[in-house]
Structure formats: C-alpha cells, structure tokens
Amino acid sequence: MTESPPPPRYTVAPGLDDIELLAHEAFAQIPEELSRHVVGVAIRVVDFPDEETIDEMELESPFDLLGLYSGVSLDRKSVDFTPSDVDMIFLYRRPLLDYWCETDEDLTHLIRHVLIHEIGHHFGLSDDAMHAIEEAAAADDAARDGGAAGGA
C-alpha cells in the first residue's frame, strides 16, 4: 500500500519557494469543477502586500491580508475583453505564517482555503459558494485520509 508522505516539518519558517511549492500542491487539491476553469491565472508568493494594496484596501496592518486576486474577474469580462496584464493570485507569506502559527491549521489546507477564496473572486462567486467548494475539498481530504487509514 502506498501512503502519502507526511507533511513537511519545518524547523524554520517556510520561505517563498516553500510556500510556492505548497501553493501548487494545494491548487492540485482544489475540486476540478473550479480548477479546470482557472487558465492563465498565475500564483505569486511575496512576503507582504505592497503599500499601494495596503492603502487601497485600507488595511490596518499588512498582516490583515493573506491573499489577493489581481485582475478582472470573469463576471466582469466581456466577449471583446482584451487583457492588459496577466490575472494573478498573490499569496502573502508572512501573514499566512502568522495565521498558521496562531491557529495550528495545516499549512497546505490554509493555502488551499486562500486559493479557493481568491479563485472564487475570479469567478465572481459568493462567499456561500466558496464555502461549499471548501467543504467539498475537505470532504475529499477526509475520504482520502480515511481510505489510506482504512487500507492499513
């Protein structure tokens, strides 16, 4: 029987490359009905939002934002829309790590949660719809974990 490798144990904070790797792993866990429609949206990991984003969103602290979808959401694009830049999801490493430490949530699950939320913005989905997608992904995790445990 093949079991998934255990999640990495970090003795130092994961770096930008580590978070990017986790983001791609988390993206692979997003339900296909959502992920198959996300073509050409780049994932970029940086430590903090830039000053312009902090000002535009009126954040009290750069730690207040875990991720951000940047681009024109599908519900606002017309047939003759010509993109001027690549749509992008920003993941903010330091706020993610603070949240991870404060909640003890699995880091890959946290990153997947942020990705689903930001992809939801790409589609113009409601918070309820994003919550349902997250529940489906969590159910897939439980079935996968239960299946691996059940076969031992």
GURO-336057 format. One line per field, with one value per residue: z, x, y of N, C-alpha, C, O in turn; residue in three letters. Coordinates in Angstrom, 1 decimal, always signed. Last residue first. Layout:
nup	Z, ...
neast	X, ...
nnorth	Y, ...
caup	Z, ...
caeast	X, ...
canorth	Y, ...
cup	Z, ...
ceast	X, ...
cnorth	Y, ...
oup	Z, ...
oeast	X, ...
onorth	Y, ...
code	ALA, ...
END
This chain:
nup	+5.9, +4.6, +6.2, +5.7, +3.1, +3.5, +5.1, +3.3, +1.4, +2.8, +3.7, +1.2, +0.4, +2.4, +1.6, -0.8, +0.0, +1.5, -0.5, -1.9, +0.1, +0.2, -2.3, -2.0, +0.1, -1.2, -4.8, -7.5, -9.6, -10.3, -8.8, -6.3, -6.3, -6.1, -3.4, -2.1, -2.9, -1.7, +1.0, +1.2, +0.5, +2.8, +4.7, +3.8, +4.2, +7.1, +9.3, +12.1, +14.3, +14.6, +14.7, +12.5, +10.4, +10.6, +10.1, +7.4, +6.1, +6.5, +5.0, +2.3, +0.5, -2.9, -5.5, -8.6, -11.6, -15.1, -17.0, -18.7, -20.3, -22.4, -23.9, -24.5, -26.0, -24.1, -20.8, -17.4, -14.9, -14.2, -14.1, -12.9, -13.7, -11.0, -8.3, -5.2, -2.4, +1.0, +3.6, +5.5, +7.8, +7.9, +7.4, +9.0, +8.3, +4.9, +2.6, +0.1, -0.7, +1.1, +0.4, -2.3, -2.0, -0.6, -1.2, +1.2, +1.8, +0.4, -2.2, -4.9, -7.3, -9.9, -12.7, -14.9, -17.0, -16.0, -14.3, -14.8, -13.2, -10.6, -10.2, -10.7, -9.2, -6.0, -5.2, -5.2, -6.6, -4.9, -3.1, -4.7, -5.1, -2.5, -1.8, -3.6, -2.3, +0.2, -0.6, -1.7, +0.6, +3.4, +6.6, +9.5, +10.7, +10.8, +9.6, +8.1, +5.5, +6.0, +4.9, +1.8, +1.6, +0.9, -0.8, +0.0
neast	-4.8, -7.0, -7.9, -6.2, -6.8, -9.5, -9.2, -8.0, -9.9, -12.1, -11.0, -10.6, -13.2, -14.1, -12.6, -13.8, -16.4, -15.9, -15.1, -17.5, -19.0, -17.6, -18.2, -20.9, -20.9, -19.6, -20.1, -17.8, -16.3, -14.1, -12.2, -13.2, -12.4, -9.7, -9.7, -10.7, -8.8, -6.5, -7.2, -7.4, -4.7, -3.4, -4.6, -3.6, -0.9, -0.8, -3.3, -3.5, -2.8, -3.3, -0.9, +0.6, -1.1, -0.9, +1.9, +1.9, +0.4, +1.9, +4.2, +3.2, +0.4, -0.2, -2.1, -3.0, -3.6, -3.8, -1.6, -2.9, -4.9, -7.1, -10.0, -13.2, -15.4, -17.1, -16.1, -15.8, -16.9, -16.8, -14.1, -12.3, -9.1, -6.7, -5.7, -6.7, -4.7, -4.2, -4.2, -4.0, -3.1, -0.5, -0.2, -3.0, -5.3, -6.0, -7.3, -6.9, -5.1, -2.9, -2.1, -1.5, +0.7, +2.6, +2.0, +1.7, +4.7, +6.3, +4.7, +4.0, +1.5, +0.1, -1.8, -4.1, -4.4, -7.5, -9.6, -11.3, -10.5, -11.0, -13.8, -14.1, -12.0, -11.1, -7.7, -5.3, -3.5, -3.2, -1.5, +0.8, +1.2, +1.6, +4.0, +5.7, +5.4, +6.5, +9.2, +9.9, +9.8, +10.1, +8.9, +10.9, +12.4, +11.5, +8.7, +7.9, +5.6, +3.3, +4.3, +3.2, +0.6, +1.3, +0.5, +0.8
nnorth	+0.3, +1.2, +3.3, +5.3, +5.9, +6.6, +8.8, +10.5, +10.7, +11.7, +14.1, +15.4, +15.6, +17.4, +19.6, +20.1, +20.7, +23.0, +24.7, +25.0, +26.3, +28.7, +29.8, +30.2, +32.1, +34.3, +34.0, +34.5, +35.6, +34.2, +35.4, +34.8, +32.1, +32.4, +33.2, +30.9, +29.0, +30.1, +29.9, +27.0, +26.3, +27.4, +25.6, +23.2, +23.6, +23.9, +23.1, +25.4, +26.8, +29.5, +30.9, +29.8, +30.7, +33.5, +33.8, +32.7, +34.6, +37.0, +36.1, +35.5, +36.0, +35.4, +36.6, +35.6, +37.4, +37.8, +39.9, +42.7, +43.4, +41.5, +42.6, +41.5, +40.8, +39.7, +41.0, +40.4, +40.1, +37.5, +37.0, +40.0, +41.1, +41.3, +39.5, +38.4, +37.8, +36.8, +37.8, +40.7, +41.8, +42.4, +45.1, +46.8, +47.9, +48.7, +49.8, +49.0, +51.0, +50.6, +48.0, +48.4, +50.2, +48.6, +45.1, +42.4, +40.3, +38.3, +36.5, +34.4, +34.0, +32.3, +33.3, +32.0, +30.4, +29.2, +27.7, +25.7, +23.6, +24.3, +23.7, +21.0, +19.8, +21.2, +21.4, +20.2, +21.7, +23.8, +22.6, +22.4, +25.2, +26.0, +24.6, +26.1, +28.6, +28.1, +27.6, +30.1, +31.7, +29.4, +28.5, +29.0, +25.9, +23.5, +21.8, +18.9, +18.2, +15.5, +12.2, +10.9, +8.5, +5.1, +2.2, -1.2
caup	+6.6, +3.9, +6.1, +7.0, +3.4, +2.6, +5.6, +4.6, +1.0, +2.1, +4.7, +2.1, -0.4, +2.3, +2.9, -0.8, -0.9, +2.2, +0.5, -2.6, -0.4, +1.4, -2.0, -3.0, +0.3, -0.1, -3.4, -6.7, -9.0, -10.9, -10.2, -6.7, -6.2, -7.4, -4.4, -1.9, -3.3, -3.2, +0.4, +1.6, -0.4, +1.5, +4.8, +3.9, +2.9, +6.2, +8.4, +10.9, +14.2, +14.5, +15.6, +13.9, +10.6, +10.8, +11.4, +8.5, +6.1, +7.1, +6.4, +3.1, +1.3, -1.5, -4.6, -7.2, -10.7, -13.9, -16.5, -17.9, -20.4, -21.2, -24.2, -23.5, -26.6, -25.2, -22.0, -18.7, -15.4, -14.3, -15.2, -12.7, -14.0, -12.4, -9.1, -6.7, -3.2, -0.4, +3.4, +4.2, +7.7, +8.3, +6.3, +9.1, +9.5, +5.9, +3.9, +0.9, -1.4, +1.1, +1.8, -1.9, -2.8, +0.0, -1.4, +0.2, +2.3, +1.9, -1.7, -3.4, -6.9, -8.4, -12.1, -13.6, -17.2, -17.0, -14.0, -15.4, -14.7, -11.1, -10.1, -11.2, -10.6, -6.8, -5.4, -4.3, -7.2, -6.1, -2.6, -4.1, -6.3, -3.2, -1.1, -3.7, -3.7, +0.1, +0.1, -2.6, -0.5, +2.6, +5.2, +8.7, +10.4, +12.0, +9.5, +9.5, +6.0, +5.7, +5.9, +2.7, +1.3, +1.7, -0.8, +0.0
caeast	-3.6, -6.3, -8.7, -6.2, -5.5, -9.2, -9.9, -7.3, -8.6, -12.2, -11.4, -9.4, -12.3, -14.7, -12.4, -12.4, -16.2, -16.4, -14.1, -16.3, -19.4, -17.7, -16.8, -20.5, -21.5, -18.9, -20.4, -18.7, -17.4, -15.4, -12.0, -13.3, -13.8, -10.3, -9.3, -11.3, -10.2, -6.6, -7.0, -8.5, -5.9, -3.1, -4.8, -5.1, -1.4, -0.4, -2.4, -4.2, -2.3, -4.4, -1.9, +1.1, -0.8, -2.2, +1.3, +2.7, +0.0, +0.6, +4.3, +3.9, +1.3, -0.2, -1.0, -3.3, -2.7, -4.5, -1.9, -1.9, -3.7, -6.4, -8.5, -12.3, -14.4, -16.5, -17.0, -15.1, -16.8, -18.2, -14.8, -13.0, -10.6, -7.1, -5.5, -6.8, -5.4, -4.0, -3.5, -4.4, -4.5, -0.8, +0.0, -1.7, -4.6, -5.6, -7.4, -7.8, -6.3, -3.7, -2.4, -2.6, -0.5, +2.0, +2.7, +1.2, +3.6, +6.2, +5.6, +4.1, +2.8, +0.2, -0.6, -4.0, -3.7, -6.4, -8.6, -11.7, -10.4, -9.7, -13.3, -15.1, -11.8, -12.0, -8.9, -6.3, -3.9, -4.0, -2.8, +0.2, +0.9, +0.5, +2.8, +5.5, +5.0, +5.1, +8.4, +9.9, +8.9, +10.5, +9.0, +9.7, +12.4, +12.2, +9.6, +8.0, +6.9, +3.6, +3.8, +4.3, +1.1, +0.7, +1.2, +0.0
canorth	-0.1, +0.2, +2.0, +4.7, +5.4, +5.5, +7.6, +10.2, +10.3, +10.4, +13.1, +15.1, +14.8, +16.0, +19.0, +19.8, +19.6, +21.8, +24.4, +24.4, +25.0, +27.8, +29.4, +29.3, +30.8, +33.6, +34.4, +33.7, +36.4, +33.8, +35.4, +36.2, +32.5, +31.9, +34.1, +32.2, +28.9, +30.0, +31.2, +27.9, +25.9, +27.9, +27.1, +23.4, +23.3, +25.0, +22.6, +24.8, +25.5, +28.6, +31.2, +29.7, +29.3, +32.8, +34.2, +32.1, +33.2, +36.9, +36.4, +34.6, +36.8, +34.8, +36.9, +35.4, +36.8, +37.7, +38.5, +42.1, +44.3, +41.7, +42.4, +42.0, +41.6, +38.8, +40.8, +40.4, +41.5, +38.1, +36.6, +38.7, +41.3, +41.1, +40.8, +38.1, +38.8, +36.6, +36.5, +40.1, +41.6, +41.1, +44.2, +46.1, +48.5, +47.7, +50.4, +48.1, +50.8, +51.8, +48.3, +47.5, +50.6, +49.8, +46.3, +43.2, +41.2, +38.4, +37.6, +34.5, +34.7, +32.4, +33.0, +32.8, +31.6, +29.0, +28.7, +26.9, +23.4, +24.5, +25.0, +21.9, +20.1, +20.5, +22.2, +19.6, +20.4, +24.0, +23.0, +21.2, +24.3, +26.6, +24.3, +24.7, +28.4, +28.5, +26.6, +28.9, +32.0, +30.5, +28.2, +29.4, +27.4, +23.9, +23.0, +19.5, +18.6, +16.9, +13.1, +11.2, +9.9, +6.2, +3.5, +0.0
cup	+7.4, +4.7, +5.5, +7.0, +4.7, +2.8, +4.8, +5.2, +2.3, +1.8, +4.0, +3.1, +0.4, +1.5, +3.0, +0.5, -0.9, +1.3, +1.3, -1.5, -1.1, +1.0, -0.8, -2.7, -0.7, +0.2, -2.4, -5.3, -8.2, -10.5, -11.0, -8.2, -6.7, -7.4, -5.8, -3.0, -3.2, -3.6, -1.1, +0.9, -0.1, +0.5, +3.5, +3.9, +2.8, +4.7, +7.3, +10.0, +13.1, +14.5, +15.7, +14.9, +12.0, +11.1, +11.6, +9.9, +7.3, +7.2, +7.1, +4.6, +2.4, -0.7, -3.4, -6.4, -9.3, -12.9, -15.2, -17.5, -19.5, -21.3, -22.9, -24.0, -25.7, -25.8, -23.0, -19.8, -16.8, -14.8, -15.4, -13.9, -13.8, -12.6, -10.5, -7.3, -4.6, -1.1, +1.9, +3.9, +6.4, +8.1, +6.6, +7.9, +9.6, +7.1, +5.1, +2.3, -0.6, +0.4, +1.9, -0.5, -2.4, -0.7, -0.7, +0.0, +1.0, +2.4, -0.2, -3.1, -5.4, -8.1, -10.6, -12.9, -16.0, -17.1, -14.9, -15.1, -15.4, -12.6, -10.8, -11.1, -11.2, -8.3, -6.3, -4.5, -6.4, -6.7, -3.8, -3.7, -5.8, -4.4, -1.9, -3.1, -4.0, -1.3, -0.1, -2.0, -1.4, +1.5, +4.4, +7.3, +9.5, +11.9, +10.8, +9.3, +7.4, +6.2, +5.5, +3.7, +2.2, +1.3, +0.0, +0.0
ceast	-3.8, -5.1, -8.0, -6.9, -5.4, -7.8, -9.6, -7.9, -7.9, -10.8, -11.5, -9.8, -11.1, -13.8, -12.9, -12.1, -14.8, -16.2, -14.6, -15.3, -18.3, -18.0, -16.7, -19.0, -21.1, -19.5, -19.6, -19.0, -18.3, -16.5, -13.3, -13.1, -14.1, -11.8, -9.7, -11.0, -11.0, -8.0, -7.1, -8.4, -7.1, -4.2, -4.5, -5.4, -2.9, -0.9, -2.1, -3.1, -3.0, -4.0, -3.0, +0.0, -0.3, -2.0, +0.0, +2.2, +0.7, +0.1, +2.9, +3.8, +1.9, +0.8, -1.2, -2.0, -3.3, -3.6, -2.7, -2.4, -2.6, -5.2, -7.8, -10.9, -13.3, -15.4, -16.3, -16.2, -16.1, -18.1, -16.2, -13.8, -11.3, -8.6, -5.8, -6.6, -5.5, -4.9, -3.3, -3.5, -5.0, -2.3, -0.3, -1.5, -3.2, -5.0, -7.1, -8.0, -7.3, -5.0, -3.3, -3.0, -1.7, +0.7, +1.9, +2.0, +3.0, +5.0, +5.4, +5.1, +2.8, +1.6, -0.7, -2.8, -3.7, -5.7, -7.4, -10.6, -10.7, -9.6, -12.0, -14.7, -12.8, -11.9, -9.8, -7.7, -5.0, -4.4, -3.7, -1.2, +0.3, +0.2, +1.5, +4.2, +4.8, +4.6, +6.9, +9.0, +8.8, +9.5, +9.2, +9.9, +11.2, +12.5, +10.2, +9.1, +6.9, +5.0, +4.1, +3.7, +2.2, +1.3, +0.5, +0.9
cnorth	-1.4, -0.3, +0.9, +3.3, +4.7, +5.0, +6.4, +8.9, +9.8, +9.8, +11.7, +14.0, +14.4, +15.1, +17.6, +19.1, +19.2, +20.6, +23.1, +23.9, +24.2, +26.4, +28.5, +28.8, +29.8, +32.2, +33.7, +34.3, +35.6, +34.7, +35.1, +36.3, +33.9, +32.2, +33.7, +33.2, +30.2, +29.8, +31.1, +29.3, +26.8, +27.6, +27.7, +24.9, +23.6, +24.8, +23.7, +24.2, +24.7, +27.1, +30.2, +29.9, +29.0, +31.3, +33.5, +32.5, +32.5, +35.4, +36.4, +34.9, +35.9, +35.6, +36.1, +35.6, +36.7, +37.0, +38.6, +40.7, +43.7, +42.6, +42.6, +41.6, +42.1, +39.5, +40.0, +40.2, +41.5, +39.5, +37.2, +38.3, +40.0, +41.4, +40.5, +39.5, +38.3, +37.6, +36.3, +38.9, +41.0, +40.8, +42.8, +45.3, +48.0, +48.4, +49.4, +48.7, +50.0, +51.6, +49.5, +47.8, +49.7, +50.2, +47.5, +44.5, +41.9, +39.2, +37.6, +35.6, +34.8, +33.0, +33.1, +32.4, +32.5, +30.4, +28.5, +28.0, +24.7, +24.4, +25.2, +23.3, +21.0, +20.9, +21.3, +20.3, +19.7, +22.7, +23.2, +21.5, +23.0, +25.7, +24.8, +24.2, +27.0, +28.3, +26.8, +27.8, +30.8, +30.7, +29.5, +29.1, +27.7, +25.4, +23.3, +20.6, +19.2, +17.3, +14.5, +12.2, +10.2, +7.5, +4.5, +1.2
oup	+8.1, +4.3, +5.8, +7.7, +4.9, +2.8, +5.3, +5.7, +2.2, +1.9, +4.6, +3.3, +0.3, +1.8, +3.5, +0.5, -0.9, +1.9, +1.6, -1.7, -0.9, +1.5, -0.7, -2.9, -0.3, +0.6, -2.6, -4.8, -8.1, -11.0, -12.0, -8.9, -7.4, -8.5, -6.6, -3.6, -4.0, -4.6, -1.7, +0.3, -1.0, -0.3, +3.0, +3.3, +1.8, +4.1, +6.8, +9.9, +13.1, +14.8, +16.8, +16.0, +12.7, +12.0, +12.8, +10.8, +8.0, +8.2, +8.2, +5.4, +3.4, -1.2, -2.8, -6.6, -8.9, -13.3, -14.3, -17.7, -19.6, -22.3, -22.4, -24.4, -26.1, -26.3, -22.9, -19.6, -17.4, -15.1, -16.5, -14.7, -14.5, -11.7, -11.2, -7.0, -5.2, -0.5, +1.5, +3.8, +6.2, +8.4, +5.7, +7.3, +10.1, +6.9, +6.1, +3.1, -0.6, +1.0, +2.6, -0.2, -2.2, +0.0, -0.4, +1.0, +0.0, +3.3, +0.3, -3.6, -4.8, -8.5, -10.1, -12.5, -16.1, -17.3, -14.6, -15.7, -16.6, -13.2, -11.6, -11.9, -12.1, -8.6, -7.4, -3.9, -6.9, -7.2, -3.8, -3.9, -6.5, -4.7, -1.9, -3.7, -4.7, -1.6, -0.3, -2.7, -1.9, +1.3, +4.7, +6.7, +8.9, +12.8, +11.8, +9.0, +7.7, +7.2, +4.8, +3.4, +3.4, +0.8, -0.1, +0.7
oeast	-2.9, -4.4, -8.3, -6.5, -4.7, -7.5, -9.5, -7.2, -7.2, -10.6, -11.1, -9.0, -10.6, -13.6, -12.3, -11.3, -14.5, -15.9, -13.8, -14.7, -18.1, -17.5, -15.9, -18.7, -20.8, -18.8, -19.0, -18.2, -19.5, -17.6, -13.6, -13.8, -15.0, -12.3, -10.1, -11.8, -11.8, -8.5, -7.7, -9.3, -7.8, -4.6, -5.3, -6.3, -3.4, -1.4, -3.0, -2.0, -3.0, -4.8, -3.6, -0.1, -0.8, -2.6, -0.2, +2.1, +0.0, -0.6, +2.8, +3.4, +1.2, +2.0, -2.3, -1.0, -4.1, -2.9, -2.3, -3.6, -1.5, -4.5, -7.7, -10.6, -12.5, -14.4, -15.1, -17.2, -16.0, -19.2, -16.7, -14.2, -11.0, -9.2, -5.2, -7.3, -4.4, -5.8, -2.3, -2.3, -6.2, -2.7, -0.4, -2.4, -2.3, -4.2, -7.8, -8.7, -8.5, -6.0, -4.3, -4.2, -2.8, -0.3, +0.8, +2.6, +3.6, +4.2, +4.4, +6.2, +1.9, +2.6, -1.5, -2.6, -3.2, -6.4, -6.5, -10.7, -10.3, -8.7, -11.8, -15.2, -12.5, -11.8, -9.4, -8.7, -5.6, -5.5, -4.9, -2.1, -0.5, -1.0, +0.5, +3.5, +3.8, +3.5, +6.1, +8.3, +7.7, +8.5, +8.7, +11.0, +10.6, +12.9, +9.5, +10.2, +5.9, +5.4, +5.0, +2.8, +2.2, +2.5, -0.7, +1.9
onorth	-1.8, -1.3, -0.3, +2.4, +3.7, +3.8, +5.3, +8.0, +8.7, +8.6, +10.7, +13.1, +13.3, +13.9, +16.7, +18.2, +18.0, +19.5, +22.2, +22.8, +23.0, +25.5, +27.5, +27.6, +28.6, +31.3, +32.7, +35.2, +35.9, +34.5, +35.6, +37.1, +34.2, +32.5, +34.5, +33.9, +30.6, +30.5, +32.0, +29.8, +27.2, +28.4, +28.6, +25.4, +24.1, +25.8, +24.3, +24.8, +23.4, +26.3, +30.0, +29.2, +28.1, +30.8, +33.0, +31.6, +31.7, +35.0, +35.8, +34.1, +35.5, +35.7, +36.2, +34.9, +37.5, +36.0, +39.3, +40.4, +44.2, +42.5, +43.7, +40.5, +43.0, +38.9, +39.7, +39.4, +42.6, +40.1, +37.4, +39.2, +39.0, +41.9, +39.6, +40.5, +38.0, +38.3, +35.7, +39.0, +40.7, +39.7, +41.9, +44.8, +48.6, +49.4, +49.4, +48.1, +50.3, +52.1, +49.6, +47.8, +50.2, +50.7, +47.3, +45.0, +42.0, +38.7, +37.1, +35.6, +35.3, +32.5, +33.8, +31.2, +33.7, +31.4, +27.8, +29.1, +24.9, +25.0, +26.1, +24.2, +21.7, +22.0, +20.8, +19.9, +18.8, +22.5, +22.8, +20.7, +22.4, +25.5, +24.1, +23.4, +26.6, +27.8, +25.9, +27.1, +30.4, +30.0, +30.5, +29.3, +26.8, +26.1, +23.4, +20.4, +19.9, +16.7, +14.8, +13.0, +9.7, +7.5, +4.8, +1.3
code	ALA, GLY, GLY, ALA, ALA, GLY, GLY, ASP, ARG, ALA, ALA, ASP, ASP, ALA, ALA, ALA, ALA, GLU, GLU, ILE, ALA, HIS, MET, ALA, ASP, ASP, SER, LEU, GLY, PHE, HIS, HIS, GLY, ILE, GLU, HIS, ILE, LEU, VAL, HIS, ARG, ILE, LEU, HIS, THR, LEU, ASP, GLU, ASP, THR, GLU, CYS, TRP, TYR, ASP, LEU, LEU, PRO, ARG, ARG, TYR, LEU, PHE, ILE, MET, ASP, VAL, ASP, SER, PRO, THR, PHE, ASP, VAL, SER, LYS, ARG, ASP, LEU, SER, VAL, GLY, SER, TYR, LEU, GLY, LEU, LEU, ASP, PHE, PRO, SER, GLU, LEU, GLU, MET, GLU, ASP, ILE, THR, GLU, GLU, ASP, PRO, PHE, ASP, VAL, VAL, ARG, ILE, ALA, VAL, GLY, VAL, VAL, HIS, ARG, SER, LEU, GLU, GLU, PRO, ILE, GLN, ALA, PHE, ALA, GLU, HIS, ALA, LEU, LEU, GLU, ILE, ASP, ASP, LEU, GLY, PRO, ALA, VAL, THR, TYR, ARG, PRO, PRO, PRO, PRO, SER, GLU, THR, MET
END
